[in-house]
Amino acid sequence: MTSSGITSAEHVLNVLARLNQSQFPAQVETSLKLGEELLANTSRYDNLSTHEVPNV
């Protein structure tokens, strides 16, 4: 997208080419292990809202 907010043809072609790729990137072997399993903490996003939006 350009600075004026218009999507360029080059960008569209790039996105379409990526969507048409049939191969996924190769998996990388690693010896790294998680010390602690990640947990989703969705309640922290609720705290970001300082006001309640009324339902319409």
C-alpha positions in Angstrom: 0.0 0.0 0.0 1.3 3.4 -0.9 1.5 6.3 1.5 -1.7 7.7 -0.1 -3.6 4.6 1.0 -3.8 3.1 -2.5 -2.9 -0.5 -3.0 -0.3 -1.0 -5.8 -0.6 -3.6 -8.5 2.8 -4.9 -7.4 1.5 -5.6 -3.9 -1.6 -7.4 -5.3 0.5 -9.6 -7.5 2.9 -10.4 -4.6 0.0 -11.4 -2.3 -1.6 -13.5 -5.0 1.7 -15.3 -5.7 2.1 -16.1 -2.0 -1.4 -17.5 -1.9 -0.7 -19.8 -4.9 2.5 -21.2 -3.4 2.0 -24.9 -2.7 5.1 -25.6 -0.7 5.5 -24.6 2.9 9.0 -23.5 4.2 11.2 -26.4 5.4 11.0 -27.3 9.1 14.1 -26.3 11.1 15.5 -28.8 13.6 16.4 -27.2 16.9 17.4 -28.3 20.4 15.6 -25.3 22.0 12.8 -26.2 24.4 10.2 -24.1 26.2 10.9 -23.8 29.9 7.3 -22.9 30.5 4.3 -23.6 28.2 2.7 -20.4 26.9 -0.8 -19.6 28.1 -3.3 -17.3 26.4 -4.2 -14.4 28.7 -7.2 -12.9 26.9 -8.4 -11.0 30.0 -5.5 -8.6 29.7 -7.1 -7.2 26.5 -10.3 -6.5 28.4 -8.3 -4.3 30.6 -7.1 -2.1 27.7 -10.6 -0.8 27.2 -11.2 2.2 29.4 -14.9 2.6 28.6 -17.7 0.3 27.9 -19.3 0.4 24.4 -23.1 0.1 24.6 -24.7 -2.6 22.6 -27.0 -1.4 19.8 
